Amino acid sequence: MLDISPVLLLSSGIIFLLVVARLNSCLFKPLLKHMDDRAASIKKDLEDAKSNGADVDGLLAEANEIISKAKKEAAAIREQAYKEAKDSADAKLASAKSNLEAKSVEFAKNLQDETKALKDSLVSSMPQFNESLKAKLSSI
């Protein structure tokens, strides 16, 4: 019925083993090496990403620290400018007050001088008024 030829069976087995050995060396080993290299590369990239994440967190903390220092410095500068402006305004106000007070004193002195001059003038012209009044009364 079935005639199995041992030479043909043996030669088919040897060819099969040679094909498997050739495929192993040419296809499977490079494919497995490539897969291992890719896995190692992915693992390295994940570690680098974690490291970069830590670096980003550090840089973010540093940036927040710099921003807080800048805010404090800006507040100090603003406070200093406010103080300087207030001192300048107070000095100008004091100067204006003293200037107005000096003018007020000078005005009061001039007013007193004019009042005295007017009184002196009225006192010196009093005899003329008396004579004029006597003349009017005598004409009535």
SVG drawing of the C-alpha trace seen along z (x, -y; Angstrom):
<svg xmlns="http://www.w3.org/2000/svg" viewBox="-30 -180 53 182">
<polyline fill="none" stroke="black" stroke-width="0.4" points="0.0,0.0 2.2,-2.7 5.7,-2.5 7.8,-4.6 11.3,-5.1 13.8,-5.5 16.2,-7.6 13.5,-10.0 12.3,-10.2 15.8,-10.8 16.6,-13.4 13.3,-15.2 14.2,-15.2 17.7,-16.6 16.3,-19.3 13.7,-20.2 16.4,-20.5 18.6,-22.5 15.7,-24.9 14.9,-25.3 18.6,-25.9 18.9,-28.5 15.6,-30.2 16.8,-30.3 20.1,-31.9 18.8,-34.3 15.3,-35.1 14.5,-34.2 17.8,-35.3 17.8,-38.7 14.1,-39.1 14.5,-38.1 17.5,-40.4 15.6,-43.3 12.7,-42.6 15.1,-42.5 16.8,-45.7 13.4,-47.4 12.3,-46.3 15.6,-47.7 15.1,-50.9 11.5,-51.3 12.7,-50.6 15.5,-53.2 13.1,-55.8 10.7,-55.2 13.5,-55.7 14.6,-58.9 11.0,-60.1 10.8,-59.5 14.1,-61.3 12.9,-64.2 9.7,-64.3 11.8,-64.7 13.9,-67.4 10.7,-69.2 9.4,-69.0 12.7,-70.5 12.6,-73.2 9.0,-74.0 9.8,-74.3 12.7,-76.5 10.5,-78.7 7.9,-79.0 10.6,-80.0 12.0,-82.6 8.4,-84.0 7.8,-84.2 11.1,-86.1 10.3,-88.4 6.9,-89.1 8.5,-89.9 11.1,-92.1 8.3,-93.9 6.3,-94.5 9.5,-95.9 10.1,-98.2 6.5,-99.3 6.6,-99.9 9.8,-101.9 8.4,-104.0 5.2,-104.6 7.3,-105.7 9.4,-108.0 6.4,-109.5 4.7,-110.0 7.9,-111.7 8.1,-113.9 4.5,-114.9 4.8,-115.5 7.8,-117.7 6.0,-119.7 2.9,-120.0 5.1,-121.3 6.8,-123.7 3.5,-125.0 2.1,-125.3 5.1,-127.3 4.9,-129.5 1.2,-130.1 1.8,-130.9 4.6,-133.3 2.3,-135.0 -0.5,-135.1 1.8,-136.7 3.0,-139.2 -0.6,-140.0 -1.6,-140.5 1.4,-142.8 0.6,-144.8 -3.1,-145.0 -2.0,-146.3 0.3,-148.8 -2.5,-150.0 -4.9,-150.1 -2.4,-152.2 -1.8,-154.5 -5.5,-154.9 -6.0,-155.8 -3.1,-158.2 -4.5,-159.7 -8.0,-160.0 -6.5,-161.5 -4.5,-164.0 -7.5,-165.1 -9.7,-165.3 -9.2,-169.1 -10.5,-169.6 -13.5,-167.5 -14.2,-169.4 -13.9,-172.7 -16.1,-171.5 -18.6,-170.2 -18.6,-173.5 -19.1,-175.4 -22.1,-173.2 -23.6,-173.5 -23.1,-177.3 -24.8,-177.5 -27.8,-175.8"/>
</svg>
